[in-house]
Amino acid sequence: MALAFLIAGAQSVFAAGSEADFKAAYAAAEAANREAGALRNQWTVTTSALAEAKRAAEMGNFDQAVAASKEAEALAKASISQATHEKEAWKALEIR
Amino acid sequence: MTRFLHAILVLAALAFGIAPSAKAASSPDPAADARAFQKYYTEKFPKLKLEDFVNGPYAIDEDMRRQWQEIEQFPPYEFSLDRGKEMFAQPFANGKSYADCFANGGVGIRQNYPYFDENAGKVITLELALNQCREANGEPPLSYEKEEMAALTAYMAFTSRGKPFDIKIPDDPRALEAYENGKRYFYTRRGQLNFSCASCHVQNPGERLRAEMLAPALGILNAMPIYRSEWGGMGTISRRFTTCNSQVRGAPLAPQAEEYRDLEYFLSYVSNGLPISGPGARP
């Protein structure tokens, strides 16, 4: 029984995000958001998710920090995709 | 319930981009754009006269129009207007004043802004020109989104009331490019909600988003700056643009960023001929 708890505990430690995981996830999210910035198309929700990630990391909650970083990266990538698509798609809305 | 369903339909229309008719792109022709723009709105709202569009939602909705006429008895922008008049007359520390920076002493010129400055190679808005004037005279620039800038532009707009927008695009490829940039910005979807300016102000003017009635893009800048009840104060064009971006969850650019100045150039040009009505009041 005790061994089972130990194994379960070890698994949860391995499953949890570490500080290194957070740093990697956060850097990826920041890089994507910088790219969106170069396209002049950042989203406010990306900034919020990045801030949430940082807050969670400061409190030592690296699971939450990694999750928020990944969300920020996904949002930033969506904003890049939007900007790329809109380079031509805007013309469909034009009054002519 | 009906109102709820209506809101859902409006949101669906926004999300799926029910667009006005579009044909293949051709070479830039601002004059043709302006004709098409004005035709689109006058056909969409056949009961309105062209000059009525400067009154935004008040031109469209009879109940709101009556409320507005009552509000105009004691307009909420009046304090700002008085303050702007005082600020405008107040000399700078060097003894000069705003009047020294503008044609005709700054009176009755709102309808000529923005313009394309061929020396600077960029669009100059009235807000930018006011801060350029201040800085040229050793004064710190004002915030583009706060009350003081709104007060100054309110006064200058007031001295131009009734004068038709007269925005020119000089024979300079950079001016045409600025106009086209502004047009592109206007129609480009942005933010997590995937809205363009046109999603609300071309596709859905007269419809409601929650309690707000969306204004037509035609004539939308003629009433600026505005007192907005929602803001509980005055707002400049800069404030209007940055707020629009935030509302669709797009990170706003810096006030008076090139994109916003070009957007103002485009929107003002296509409203050429419509009278200045600012300062205005909006819900």
Interface residues (C-beta under 8 A of the other chain):
Chain A: R40 N41 Q42 W43 T44 V45 T46 T47 L75 A78 S79 Q82 A83 E86 A89 W90 K91 A92 L93 E94 I95 R96
Chain B: G17 A19 P20 S21 A22 K23 A25 D33 A36 F37 Y40 K183 R184 Y187 T188 R189 R190 G191 Q192 N194 S196 A198 S199 V202 Q203 S246 R249 G250 A251 L253 E259
